[in-house]
Amino acid sequence: MNLWFRLIWVLLTARSRGHLDIPRQTSVLQFRVWLHDLDISAHMNNGRYLTMMDLGRLDVMVRSGLWRQVLNHRWTPIASAITIRFQRELRPFQKFRLETRLLCWDAALVVMEQTFIIDGGKRDGQAAARALFKGGLYDRKERKFVEIARLMALLGVSEVSPPSTPEVEAFLHADDQLKQAGRVTT
């Protein structure tokens, strides 16, 4: 995490954004592209998108109350897979918002959608990038991912996972294929 000022801002302003009721509500963070976010093409660097996505997921954990449990149990957030589709560039000083929402989950991992939306100008409301994230919370003592049912119970959520969409299924299938290919030895 190399966005310390933004990280501090997300943490200090979380209370003013209110409690986040997952899985029904979406985290929305407002940002602007600064000069240190740019690559040599003078638009936001593709790696910066992934780093800012960390902030969106942190906002979900903090505002839902999950972060207290993470700290108490010393769980570690782990990203297992991410795919991102860039649609529009974000230029210097462009305002945008990052929307993060929980799509579905299985026994130990969640799938989230994170969307960068242009805020203002002639492309107002258009998606700059859309990503799917798969990950969970890892318990180093037990050497396994924390069960999502346990996390939901800690948050007072009794819902079952919504069904996955075709794009989520394709993402999970591609991730599984890549995982299997990594196990092949030559």
Helices and strands as residue ranges (DSSP letters): H 4-17, E 27-32, G 35-37, H 46-64, H 66-73, E 76-86, E 95-105, E 110-118, E 127-139, E 144-145, H 148-154, H 166-183
